[in-house]
Amino acid sequence: MQVQIKFKRTGSHSVYGNFAAGDVMRCDSALAEFYVRDGVARYTEAPQAAPATTPTEEAKPAKRKAK
């Protein structure tokens, strides 16, 4: 899942490159959590839980008629 973070200070990442205070990045939740726990960034939006999947009415098989 992708989340958006905003950096509080300057740094760099081997894949994403350099970042400065105020830069915004959308990345996977594990990397975002790492930066937030380390105090380098903050979430711009609250991390969202994955939506619960429920079967819809169309997905249910049709009932058979009794003979």
Protein Blocks (a to p, Z undefined) as FASTA:
>chain_A
ZZddddfbdcddfklopadehiacdddfklmmmmmmnopaccfbdcdddddddddfklpc
cddddZZ
